[in-house]
Amino acid sequence: MREESRVAVVGGGPAGLMAATVLSEAGLAVDIFDAKGSAGRKFLVAGRGGLNLTHSEHAEPFAGRYGNNAETFKKLLAGFSPDDLRAWLRGLGVETFVGTSGRVFPKEATAAGILKIWLDGLGRRGVEFHYRHRWQGFSEKGAPLFLTEDGELLEFPARAVLLALGGASWPQTGSDGSWTPLLAARGVRLEPFRPANCGVEVAWSEHFRTRFSGRPLKNILLRCSDRQATGDVIITAHGLEGGPVYALSGVIRDRLEKERPVAVLLDLKRDLPQERIRERLEHRRDKESLANFLRKTLHLTGPAYSLLREICPPEDLKNPATLAGHLKNLSLPVINTRPLAEAISSAGGVTFSEVNADLMLQKLPGVFVAGEMLDWEAPTGGYLLQGAFTTGYQAARGMLKWLGHPTRRQ
Ligand SMILES: Cc1cc2nc3c(=O)[nH]c(=O)nc-3n(C[C@H](O)[C@H](O)[C@H](O)COP(=O)(O)OP(=O)(O)OC[C@H]3O[C@@H](n4cnc5c(N)ncnc54)[C@H](O)[C@@H]3O)c2cc1C
């Protein structure tokens, strides 16, 4: 088959593979290019901590998880929804279930198992894989250029190109954001990459850092600006990690751009109102150590008590009213977010103003973009993979439309 009759998908993550699925199912000859030696490396990493594929909540709140891009995602998700994703997975032989938190996971299959079935299916439909091919931009004729393993520059004259190059966290998986100058040089507006769903840094004392790194703070509430999140948090050598921290990391990151440190408030006793805590604290006898008393009366753990000692002036701990205040509103000075490379996802990339409703770049007709390389962010909970799958699906449908190919819903 002549190359001109083929379409190129660049990036073999969930977005690119979903796009290749739609395109090959429509009968197009598809070539996938990836800079790495294999596909879906970040998808495999996501599988390590329990592969959270999507979420079961209703369309409206689901789209709301994409923050400033909620309206855009409302439309995109209408074309490929969480239910569509689960139905598609069922078609692959992958059953899913809804966990207690509403998150959707595979019943039995692992990320590696899903990837294998998926890649095998693409192979059977004639999709060709070109690994260790790093996208280098476009030739004068508009064809994508790739640097091969042998150091050769390959020009691949394709009918249309779909870029799904990922964000810029976990660069070891291939999504290193090194493509940004290539699109910027074509006048495409990009927002700089920033960490999303990441840990935060607190300047612990040496004593606290060495004694409490790795210890949990259980069932606490975190607040910053108008956001709050509950759950378990882990103390690390650098600060804090864990679900509630990731949930607030976007708002903390944005505030850190204007002020430093940012106060994050911790409620260490969610189950009791401040007044009840104060009453209990007033019954303390002088000879009893505060640590013991708090453990017995309020079930306060060692790490939580030591955190109070780390943050509060000593005289505040002696006074029931001020101590009760700190237990409910401990003000933690956050000095930074953890680096982009460590974050679960990234904000930034190609802005939605650069693409049309079919995710085609306005400045580069015939070039479509999908996945985390677009400037959106969402919390953990399955919204990231759903965002990648949905934009991959919709960009591929956009390409079919642009090529004048029938776009019967698949
Ligand atoms: C630790 C961790 C856990 C996660 N857990 C979950 C989870 O449970 N649920 C969830 O929803 N999300 C999770 N995610 C996020 C999810 O994995 C990503 O959002 C998703 O992989 C993004 O898909 P993508 O296709 O846009 O990009 P990627 O998966 O990053 O794929 C991009 C591909 O493009 C290739 N590429 C990049 N540049 C070039 C170039 N110049 N030339 C050629 N190829 C290139 C890369 O090699 C890569 O294969 C997790 C992420 C991490 C890091």
The ligand as an ORCA input file, in Angstrom:
! r2SCAN-3c Opt
* xyz 0 1
  C       1.616      6.734     38.439
  C       0.426      7.006     37.550
  C      -0.791      6.398     37.829
  C      -1.908      6.701     37.046
  N      -3.093      6.093     37.338
  C      -4.197      6.419     36.631
  C      -5.453      5.791     36.925
  O      -5.550      4.863     37.745
  N      -6.554      6.242     36.254
  C      -6.477      7.231     35.317
  O      -7.513      7.630     34.764
  N      -5.291      7.764     34.949
  C      -4.161      7.381     35.591
  N      -2.952      7.928     35.237
  C      -2.905      8.893     34.101
  C      -2.959      8.200     32.740
  O      -2.031      7.133     32.689
  C      -2.654      9.245     31.632
  O      -3.573     10.298     31.755
  C      -2.752      8.619     30.232
  O      -1.760      7.642     30.056
  C      -2.585      9.716     29.154
  O      -2.719      9.102     27.909
  P      -2.125      9.756     26.575
  O      -2.356      8.760     25.510
  O      -2.639     11.123     26.419
  O      -0.556      9.914     26.849
  P       0.555      8.862     27.255
  O      -0.024      7.669     27.889
  O       1.547      9.658     28.031
  O       1.186      8.413     25.858
  C       1.932      9.310     25.039
  C       2.787      8.505     24.079
  O       3.406      9.406     23.164
  C       4.749      8.996     22.948
  N       5.538     10.159     22.539
  C       5.802     11.293     23.232
  N       6.541     12.133     22.498
  C       6.760     11.529     21.309
  C       7.439     11.916     20.106
  N       8.057     13.094     19.962
  N       7.435     11.044     19.062
  C       6.792      9.844     19.148
  N       6.148      9.435     20.262
  C       6.117     10.269     21.318
  C       5.169      8.430     24.281
  O       6.270      7.538     24.172
  C       3.895      7.736     24.758
  O       3.851      6.378     24.361
  C      -1.798      7.613     35.966
  C      -0.557      8.174     35.659
  C       0.551      7.868     36.428
  C       1.883      8.481     36.083
*
